[in-house]
Amino acid sequence: MSDHGIPLGEYSANHIPVHDEIERNIWPFNLPEEEREEFAFRLLLSLPLGKITNVQDRLYPYLHKDFSSHLPQELCVIIFSFLDARTLLSCGLVSKSWRRIAMEPLLWKLLYHRKGWTVNDTTVAEWEKLAQELFQAKHMLQKGVDLKTGGPATPTTVEDARHFEEEVNARYPHVTADEGGILKYCARADMSPAQRARMTTSDIRLDYKYLYQLHEELDRNWKIGKCRMFEFGLDGPEEERHMEGIYTVQFDQDWIVTGSRDRRIIIWDMKTLRYHSKLVGHEGSVLCLQFDAKEGIIISGSSDSTIVIWDMFTGAQKATLRGHQESVLNLHFDDKYIVSCSKDCTIRVWDRRSENYECIRVLQGHSAAVNAVQFKDNIIVSGSGDRVIKVWNLETGEVIRDIFAHSRGIACIEFDGQYIVSGSSDKSIKMFDLNGSELRAFRGHDSLVRTIQLSSAMRRIVSGSYDETIRIWDLDSTREGSALQLGNHHQAKIFRLQFDSRRIMSSSSVAGIVVYDFGVDVDCTFF
């Protein structure tokens, strides 16, 4: 037998060197794989322990391949993105190369958003700008340069820079041009001090790993019901608040918009919770609305049977859509369509791309008031007092399927493109897939379930009822009725609610908006 051996991993009956006829004819190499395995094992046992260890060391490179040293960084990040946060942190302890990947800022950003969590883009941009300015001021001073004039630094320059840093730190204690704050360098773990020193202001970004940890604390508050409850919109001049019950409320990072029985729409500043402006024009109660602050529009539906499209910031009425014969009970829009439903038992599809918002389709099929409608892409889902959920094709107007969901009328619908959740006068909440299969039933309310919201990513449903309570349902819980009840702070029938990752905001038959803020003991600056 030749003394050069056969490289492990290359061996097969066809890979023995052709010139080595002796090896080809040695009997162990002609045995079936299972018998060769047993023979090798017994052969190893015949060796001293030290020799077995030597063989083990020689086998190690063939048995353990570190993909991170062979694959591009981008592909490694994609592979690691399939892990959860806890496993990812454990991977960071394996080796330096794995830690470099596990701490990659883009990876934590992917994990963060996969949870359904969002950030306040306006605040992030503002803080990043301040951090960059502070970094630049420090950097220029280290070079002995006046940031404003470009000339040599003076004692006054140094004093001004110190005051600027104190002012920034007082306003925003987490803004820092050093590592450790919520805003930090997007540095790789393997960067040398020299490489870090060459980083510029463009490298200062939000630290999503730290933000992820904060959000986990926030989620724990949701699970145990740890929140601060308060109410706004009850004080101030009559022209700057609602005088009757609030049927609808919606909010984003910067604005809250409410519609009331008093026929007015009021816009509130999210940061201050104070009145900003109002829209007046409906001749009946404002029953539903949706807004898009980036586009600067509010679309509202009323008991006067009209839909009004408003300029959110000037208050001008851009268009009034007429077609429904009775109250407009719900509506939803995207960049192409407005879909509305009415007490007249119909659903209408309006084309936003046409000059006059043309009604291109009227969907008929419900035998009672259509109380709720949602759509995603080409699918419309509606719920009616006739106890039926209908799934429609938006383009053709045809009914795809009927779901006989409840024993009494359906008051609200939520549809996220994958799941349908409905609330009913029968006091229950049900969850279906698009095929109409019932997945879950949630029972616990003592009266009609008027409003619901689903977040599949955050694994929760929040519901509001005429029993004056709000309940949080954990989608990962297997116990029916295991909801967290938030009490009856409204002391009135709840009409509408919305939640994000930090808070629930709800309205009722009295003129006030109740907020449940779960950011207790958590820095929620960016949420």
C-alpha positions as CSV (number, residue, x, y, z in Angstrom):
1,M,0.0,0.0,0.0
2,S,1.4,3.4,-0.9
3,D,2.4,5.7,2.0
4,H,0.7,8.8,0.6
5,G,-2.8,7.6,1.6
6,I,-6.1,8.4,0.1
7,P,-7.4,11.9,0.9
8,L,-10.5,11.7,3.1
9,G,-13.6,13.1,1.4
10,E,-12.2,12.0,-2.0
11,Y,-12.4,8.3,-1.4
12,S,-14.7,6.1,-3.5
13,A,-14.1,2.9,-5.5
14,N,-13.4,5.1,-8.5
15,H,-11.1,7.6,-6.8
16,I,-8.3,5.2,-5.8
17,P,-5.2,6.2,-7.8
18,V,-5.2,4.2,-11.0
19,H,-1.5,3.5,-10.8
20,D,-1.9,1.9,-7.4
21,E,-3.2,-1.6,-8.4
22,I,-2.2,-3.0,-5.0
23,E,-4.6,-0.6,-3.1
24,R,-7.4,-1.4,-5.6
25,N,-7.2,-5.1,-4.7
26,I,-6.9,-4.7,-0.9
27,W,-10.1,-6.3,0.4
28,P,-11.4,-3.6,2.9
29,F,-11.8,-1.1,0.1
30,N,-14.1,-3.4,-1.7
31,L,-16.4,-3.9,1.2
32,P,-19.9,-2.2,1.3
33,E,-19.9,1.2,3.1
34,E,-21.6,-0.2,6.2
35,E,-19.0,-2.9,6.6
36,R,-16.1,-0.5,5.9
37,E,-17.5,1.8,8.6
38,E,-17.5,-1.1,11.1
39,F,-14.0,-2.2,10.1
40,A,-12.6,1.4,10.5
41,F,-14.2,1.7,13.9
42,R,-12.7,-1.6,15.1
43,L,-9.4,-0.7,13.6
44,L,-9.3,2.6,15.5
45,L,-10.1,0.9,18.8
46,S,-7.0,-1.2,18.3
47,L,-4.8,1.9,18.4
48,P,-3.5,3.7,21.5
49,L,-5.6,6.7,22.7
50,G,-2.9,9.1,21.6
51,K,-3.0,7.8,18.0
52,I,-6.8,7.9,18.0
53,T,-6.6,11.6,19.0
54,N,-4.2,12.2,16.1
55,V,-6.6,10.7,13.7
56,Q,-9.4,12.8,15.2
57,D,-7.3,15.9,14.7
58,R,-6.7,15.0,11.1
59,L,-10.4,14.4,10.4
60,Y,-11.6,17.6,12.0
61,P,-11.1,19.9,9.0
62,Y,-13.2,17.5,6.9
63,L,-16.0,17.3,9.4
64,H,-16.3,20.9,10.4
65,K,-16.6,23.6,7.8
66,D,-17.2,27.2,8.9
67,F,-19.4,28.5,6.1
68,S,-18.8,32.1,7.2
69,S,-15.2,31.9,6.0
70,H,-16.2,30.6,2.6
71,L,-19.4,32.6,1.7
72,P,-19.9,36.3,1.0
73,Q,-20.9,38.5,4.0
74,E,-24.2,39.3,2.4
75,L,-25.1,35.6,2.0
76,C,-24.1,34.9,5.6
77,V,-26.4,37.7,6.8
78,I,-29.3,36.1,4.9
79,I,-28.6,32.7,6.5
80,F,-28.4,34.2,10.0
81,S,-31.7,36.1,9.4
82,F,-33.7,32.9,9.7
83,L,-32.7,32.7,13.4
84,D,-34.5,34.2,16.3
85,A,-32.8,36.8,18.5
86,R,-31.9,34.5,21.3
87,T,-30.3,32.0,19.0
88,L,-28.5,34.8,17.1
89,L,-26.9,36.0,20.3
90,S,-25.7,32.5,21.1
91,C,-24.2,32.2,17.6
92,G,-22.2,35.4,18.4
93,L,-20.3,33.4,21.1
94,V,-19.1,30.8,18.7
95,S,-16.2,32.7,17.0
96,K,-15.1,36.1,15.9
97,S,-16.4,35.6,12.4
98,W,-19.8,34.5,13.7
99,R,-19.9,37.4,16.1
100,R,-19.2,39.8,13.2
101,I,-22.2,38.5,11.4
102,A,-24.4,38.2,14.5
103,M,-23.8,41.9,15.3
104,E,-24.4,43.1,11.8
105,P,-26.8,46.2,12.1
106,L,-28.8,45.2,8.9
107,L,-29.5,41.8,10.4
108,W,-31.0,43.3,13.6
109,K,-33.0,45.7,11.5
110,L,-34.5,42.8,9.6
111,L,-35.3,41.0,12.9
112,Y,-36.8,44.1,14.3
113,H,-39.2,44.8,11.4
114,R,-40.1,41.1,11.1
115,K,-41.7,41.4,14.5
116,G,-44.1,44.0,13.1
117,W,-42.4,46.7,15.1
118,T,-42.0,50.2,13.6
119,V,-40.0,53.3,14.4
120,N,-40.9,57.0,14.3
121,D,-39.0,57.9,11.1
122,T,-39.3,61.7,11.9
123,T,-37.6,61.2,15.3
124,V,-35.0,58.9,14.0
125,A,-34.0,61.3,11.2
126,E,-33.8,64.2,13.7
127,W,-31.7,62.3,16.2
128,E,-29.3,61.0,13.6
129,K,-28.8,64.5,12.3
130,L,-28.0,65.8,15.8
131,A,-25.6,62.9,16.5
132,Q,-23.8,63.6,13.3
133,E,-23.5,67.3,14.1
134,L,-22.1,66.5,17.5
135,F,-19.7,64.0,16.1
136,Q,-18.5,66.5,13.5
137,A,-18.0,69.2,16.2
138,K,-15.9,66.9,18.3
139,H,-13.9,65.7,15.3
140,M,-13.1,69.2,14.2
141,L,-12.1,70.3,17.7
142,Q,-9.7,67.4,17.9
143,K,-8.1,68.7,14.8
144,G,-8.0,72.2,16.3
145,V,-10.4,73.6,13.7
146,D,-13.4,75.9,14.2
147,L,-16.4,74.2,12.8
148,K,-18.2,77.5,11.8
149,T,-15.3,79.4,10.3
150,G,-12.9,76.6,9.2
151,G,-10.1,78.5,10.9
152,P,-8.1,77.6,14.0
153,A,-10.1,76.7,17.1
154,T,-10.2,79.3,20.0
155,P,-11.1,79.0,23.6
156,T,-14.5,80.4,22.6
157,T,-14.9,77.7,20.0
158,V,-14.2,75.0,22.6
159,E,-16.7,76.6,25.0
160,D,-19.4,76.8,22.3
161,A,-18.9,73.2,21.4
162,R,-19.1,72.1,25.1
163,H,-22.4,74.1,25.5
164,F,-23.7,72.5,22.3
165,E,-22.9,69.0,23.6
166,E,-24.6,69.7,27.0
167,E,-27.7,71.1,25.2
168,V,-28.0,68.0,23.0
169,N,-27.4,65.6,25.9
170,A,-30.0,67.4,27.9
171,R,-32.6,67.3,25.1
172,Y,-31.7,63.8,23.9
173,P,-29.8,61.8,26.5
174,H,-29.3,58.9,24.1
175,V,-27.7,60.9,21.3
176,T,-24.0,60.2,21.3
177,A,-21.1,60.0,18.9
178,D,-19.6,57.2,21.1
179,E,-20.7,53.6,21.2
180,G,-23.1,52.6,23.8
181,G,-26.1,54.9,23.2
182,I,-29.2,54.0,21.1
183,L,-27.6,55.9,18.3
184,K,-24.1,54.6,17.5
185,Y,-21.6,53.9,14.8
186,C,-22.7,51.1,12.5
187,A,-19.3,49.6,13.1
188,R,-18.5,45.9,12.5
189,A,-17.4,44.0,15.6
190,D,-14.0,43.2,14.0
191,M,-13.1,46.8,13.2
192,S,-9.8,48.0,14.6
193,P,-9.6,51.3,16.5
194,A,-7.9,52.8,13.5
195,Q,-10.8,51.8,11.2
196,R,-13.3,53.1,13.7
197,A,-11.4,56.4,13.9
198,R,-11.8,56.9,10.1
199,M,-15.6,56.5,10.3
200,T,-17.6,59.6,9.3
201,T,-20.9,61.1,10.3
202,S,-22.7,59.0,7.7
203,D,-21.8,55.9,9.8
204,I,-23.9,57.0,12.8
205,R,-27.2,55.2,12.7
206,L,-29.9,53.8,14.9
207,D,-28.7,50.8,16.9
208,Y,-31.4,48.2,16.1
209,K,-29.9,45.6,18.4
210,Y,-30.4,47.9,21.4
211,L,-33.8,49.0,20.1
212,Y,-34.8,45.3,19.8
213,Q,-34.0,44.8,23.5
214,L,-36.1,47.8,24.4
215,H,-39.0,46.5,22.4
216,E,-38.8,43.1,24.1
217,E,-39.3,45.0,27.4
218,L,-42.2,46.8,25.9
219,D,-43.8,43.4,24.8
220,R,-43.4,42.1,28.4
221,N,-45.5,45.1,29.5
222,W,-48.2,44.1,27.0
223,K,-48.3,40.5,28.3
224,I,-48.8,41.6,31.9
225,G,-51.0,44.6,31.2
226,K,-48.5,47.1,32.6
227,C,-49.6,50.4,31.2
228,R,-50.5,54.0,31.9
229,M,-54.0,55.1,31.1
230,F,-55.0,58.7,30.4
231,E,-57.6,60.6,28.5
232,F,-57.5,63.7,26.3
233,G,-59.8,65.8,24.2
234,L,-62.2,66.7,27.0
235,D,-60.8,70.1,27.9
236,G,-60.4,73.4,26.0
237,P,-62.7,75.6,24.0
238,E,-65.7,74.0,22.4
239,E,-64.4,74.7,18.9
240,E,-61.2,72.7,19.7
241,R,-62.8,69.5,20.9
242,H,-65.7,67.2,20.1
243,M,-69.0,67.8,21.8
244,E,-70.5,64.3,21.2
245,G,-69.4,60.7,20.9
246,I,-66.4,59.9,18.7
247,Y,-67.2,57.2,16.2
248,T,-63.8,56.8,14.6
249,V,-60.1,57.4,15.5
250,Q,-56.9,56.8,13.6
251,F,-53.3,57.7,14.3
252,D,-49.8,57.5,12.9
253,Q,-46.4,58.7,14.3
254,D,-47.3,62.4,14.2
255,W,-51.1,62.8,14.0
256,I,-54.3,61.6,15.5
257,V,-57.6,62.1,13.5
258,T,-61.0,61.7,15.0
259,G,-64.6,61.8,13.6
260,S,-67.6,62.5,15.7
261,R,-71.4,62.5,15.9
262,D,-71.0,66.3,16.1
263,R,-70.2,66.2,12.3
264,R,-66.6,67.4,12.7
265,I,-63.2,65.9,12.1
266,I,-60.5,67.0,14.4
267,I,-56.7,66.6,13.9
268,W,-54.6,66.3,17.0
269,D,-50.8,66.6,17.4
270,M,-49.5,63.2,18.5
271,K,-46.6,64.7,20.6
272,T,-48.6,67.2,22.6
273,L,-52.1,65.5,22.3
274,R,-53.4,69.0,21.6
275,Y,-55.8,70.3,19.0
276,H,-54.3,71.2,15.7
277,S,-57.2,71.8,13.3
278,K,-60.7,70.7,12.3
279,L,-62.5,69.9,9.1
280,V,-66.2,70.8,8.8
281,G,-68.4,70.0,5.9
282,H,-70.4,66.8,6.5
283,E,-74.1,67.2,7.2
284,G,-74.3,64.1,9.3
285,S,-72.2,62.1,11.8
286,V,-68.7,61.2,10.7
287,L,-68.8,57.4,11.0
288,C,-65.5,56.3,9.4
289,L,-62.3,57.8,8.1
290,Q,-58.8,57.0,7.0
291,F,-55.9,59.3,6.4
292,D,-52.4,59.3,4.9
293,A,-50.3,62.2,6.2
294,K,-47.5,61.6,3.6
295,E,-50.0,62.1,0.9
296,G,-51.8,64.8,2.9
297,I,-55.4,63.4,2.5
298,I,-58.2,62.3,4.8
299,I,-61.2,60.4,3.4
300,S,-64.3,60.3,5.5
301,G,-67.7,58.7,5.3
302,S,-70.8,60.0,7.0
303,S,-74.4,59.3,7.9
304,D,-75.2,62.0,5.2
305,S,-74.4,59.1,2.7
306,T,-71.4,61.0,1.2
307,I,-67.7,60.4,1.1
308,V,-65.5,63.5,1.3
309,I,-61.8,63.7,0.3
310,W,-60.0,66.4,2.2
311,D,-56.7,68.1,2.0
312,M,-55.4,67.2,5.5
313,F,-53.5,70.4,6.1
314,T,-55.5,73.1,4.4
315,G,-58.9,71.7,5.2
316,A,-60.1,72.0,1.6
317,Q,-62.6,69.6,0.2
318,K,-61.0,68.1,-2.8
319,A,-64.0,66.0,-3.8
320,T,-67.3,64.7,-2.6
321,L,-68.4,61.2,-3.7
322,R,-72.1,60.5,-4.0
323,G,-73.7,57.1,-4.8
324,H,-74.6,55.4,-1.6
325,Q,-78.3,55.8,-0.6
326,E,-77.8,55.6,3.1
327,S,-75.1,56.0,5.8
328,V,-71.5,55.2,4.8
329,L,-70.5,52.8,7.6
330,N,-66.9,52.0,6.7
331,L,-64.2,52.7,4.1
332,H,-60.7,51.7,3.2
333,F,-58.3,53.1,0.5
334,D,-54.9,52.5,-1.1
335,D,-53.1,54.3,-3.9
336,K,-55.5,52.9,-6.5
337,Y,-58.9,52.5,-5.0
338,I,-61.4,53.6,-2.3
339,V,-63.7,50.8,-1.2
340,S,-66.8,51.9,0.9
341,C,-69.8,50.1,2.4
342,S,-73.1,51.3,3.5
343,K,-76.4,50.7,5.3
344,D,-77.9,50.5,1.8
345,C,-76.4,46.9,1.7
346,T,-73.9,47.7,-1.1
347,I,-70.2,48.1,-1.5
348,R,-68.7,50.6,-3.9
349,V,-65.3,50.7,-5.6
350,W,-64.0,54.1,-6.5
351,D,-61.1,54.7,-8.9
352,R,-58.6,57.1,-7.3
353,R,-56.7,57.3,-10.6
354,S,-59.6,58.8,-12.5
355,E,-60.1,62.5,-12.6
356,N,-63.4,62.5,-10.6
357,Y,-62.9,59.4,-8.5
358,E,-65.3,57.4,-10.7
359,C,-67.3,54.6,-9.1
360,I,-66.2,51.7,-11.3
361,R,-68.1,48.9,-9.5
362,V,-71.1,48.3,-7.2
363,L,-71.0,45.0,-5.3
364,Q,-74.4,43.6,-4.3
365,G,-75.1,40.5,-2.4
366,H,-75.6,41.2,1.2
367,S,-79.1,41.3,2.5
368,A,-78.5,43.7,5.4
369,A,-76.4,46.7,6.2
370,V,-72.7,46.2,5.3
371,N,-71.0,47.3,8.5
372,A,-67.4,46.7,7.6
373,V,-65.1,46.4,4.6
374,Q,-61.4,45.8,4.1
375,F,-59.3,45.0,1.1
376,K,-55.8,43.9,0.3
377,D,-54.5,43.8,-3.3
378,N,-57.3,42.2,-5.3
379,I,-59.3,40.8,-2.5
380,I,-62.2,42.6,-0.7
381,V,-63.7,41.2,2.6
382,S,-67.0,42.5,3.9
383,G,-69.1,41.8,7.0
384,S,-72.8,42.4,7.3
385,G,-75.8,42.3,9.6
386,D,-76.9,39.3,7.6
387,R,-74.3,37.2,9.5
388,V,-72.2,36.5,6.4
389,I,-68.6,37.4,5.6
390,K,-68.2,37.7,1.8
391,V,-64.9,37.5,0.0
392,W,-64.9,39.4,-3.4
393,N,-62.7,39.7,-6.4
394,L,-62.0,43.5,-6.6
395,E,-61.3,43.5,-10.4
396,T,-64.4,41.5,-11.4
397,G,-66.8,42.2,-8.5
398,E,-67.6,38.5,-8.2
399,V,-68.1,36.7,-4.9
400,I,-65.3,34.3,-4.3
401,R,-66.8,32.7,-1.2
402,D,-69.3,33.2,1.6
403,I,-68.3,32.5,5.1
404,F,-71.2,31.8,7.5
405,A,-69.4,33.0,10.5
406,H,-71.7,34.0,13.4
407,S,-75.1,33.4,14.9
408,R,-75.8,37.2,14.8
409,G,-74.9,40.2,12.8
410,I,-71.2,41.0,12.1
411,A,-70.1,44.5,13.4
412,C,-66.4,44.6,12.4
413,I,-63.9,43.0,10.1
414,E,-60.1,42.9,10.0
415,F,-58.2,41.5,7.0
416,D,-54.5,41.5,6.5
417,G,-54.2,39.6,3.3
418,Q,-53.9,36.2,5.0
419,Y,-56.4,36.1,7.9
420,I,-59.9,37.4,8.4
421,V,-61.0,38.4,11.9
422,S,-64.6,39.3,12.7
423,G,-66.5,40.6,15.7
424,S,-70.2,40.1,16.1
425,S,-73.4,40.8,18.1
426,D,-73.1,37.2,19.3
427,K,-70.3,38.5,21.6
428,S,-67.6,36.4,19.9
429,I,-64.5,37.0,17.7
430,K,-63.6,34.5,15.1
431,M,-60.5,34.0,12.9
432,F,-60.6,32.5,9.4
433,D,-58.2,31.8,6.6
434,L,-59.0,32.9,3.1
435,N,-60.5,29.5,2.3
436,G,-63.1,30.1,5.0
437,S,-61.8,27.6,7.5
438,E,-62.3,28.7,11.1
439,L,-59.0,28.8,12.9
440,R,-59.8,30.3,16.3
441,A,-62.8,31.5,18.3
442,F,-62.3,34.1,21.1
443,R,-65.1,34.5,23.7
444,G,-65.1,36.7,26.7
445,H,-67.0,39.9,25.9
446,D,-70.4,40.4,27.4
447,S,-71.9,42.4,24.6
448,L,-71.5,43.3,20.9
449,V,-67.9,43.4,19.7
450,R,-67.8,46.7,17.8
451,T,-64.1,47.1,16.9
452,I,-61.1,44.9,16.4
453,Q,-57.5,45.0,15.1
454,L,-55.2,42.2,14.2
455,S,-51.4,42.1,14.1
456,S,-50.1,38.7,12.9
457,A,-46.6,39.9,13.3
458,M,-47.1,41.0,16.9
459,R,-49.3,38.0,17.5
460,R,-52.2,39.8,19.1
461,I,-55.8,40.9,18.5
462,V,-57.2,43.8,20.4
463,S,-61.0,44.2,20.6
464,G,-63.5,46.8,22.0
465,S,-67.1,46.1,22.9
466,Y,-70.4,47.6,24.0
467,D,-69.6,46.0,27.3
468,E,-67.3,49.0,27.8
469,T,-64.1,46.9,27.9
470,I,-61.0,46.4,25.8
471,R,-59.4,43.0,25.6
472,I,-56.0,41.9,24.3
473,W,-55.9,38.3,22.9
474,D,-52.6,36.5,22.6
475,L,-52.6,34.5,19.4
476,D,-49.9,32.2,20.8
477,S,-52.2,31.2,23.8
478,T,-54.1,27.9,23.4
479,R,-56.6,28.7,26.1
480,E,-60.0,30.0,24.8
481,G,-61.0,33.2,26.5
482,S,-57.5,33.9,27.9
483,A,-57.6,37.6,27.2
484,L,-56.1,40.5,29.2
485,Q,-58.9,42.9,30.1
486,L,-58.2,46.6,30.4
487,G,-61.2,47.6,32.3
488,N,-63.9,50.1,31.6
489,H,-62.1,53.4,31.7
490,H,-64.5,54.8,29.0
491,Q,-67.6,53.9,31.1
492,A,-69.4,53.9,27.7
493,K,-69.8,51.8,24.6
494,I,-66.5,51.5,22.7
495,F,-66.9,52.4,19.0
496,R,-63.4,52.3,17.6
497,L,-59.8,51.5,18.6
498,Q,-56.4,51.3,17.0
499,F,-53.1,50.0,18.4
500,D,-49.4,50.1,17.4
501,S,-46.4,48.5,19.2
502,R,-46.6,51.0,22.1
503,R,-50.2,52.0,22.7
504,I,-53.9,51.5,22.3
505,M,-56.1,54.5,21.4
506,S,-59.9,54.2,21.7
507,S,-63.0,56.2,21.3
508,S,-66.6,55.7,22.6
509,S,-70.0,57.2,22.9
510,V,-68.6,60.0,25.0
511,A,-66.4,62.9,23.8
512,G,-62.9,61.8,24.8
513,I,-60.1,59.6,23.5
514,V,-58.6,57.1,25.9
515,V,-54.9,56.0,25.6
516,Y,-53.3,52.9,27.1
517,D,-49.6,53.5,27.0
518,F,-47.5,50.3,27.6
519,G,-44.2,52.2,27.5
520,V,-44.0,52.3,31.3
521,D,-40.3,52.1,32.4
522,V,-39.2,51.7,28.7
523,D,-37.4,54.4,26.7
524,C,-39.9,54.7,23.8
525,T,-38.3,57.7,22.2
526,F,-38.2,56.0,18.8
527,F,-41.4,54.0,19.0
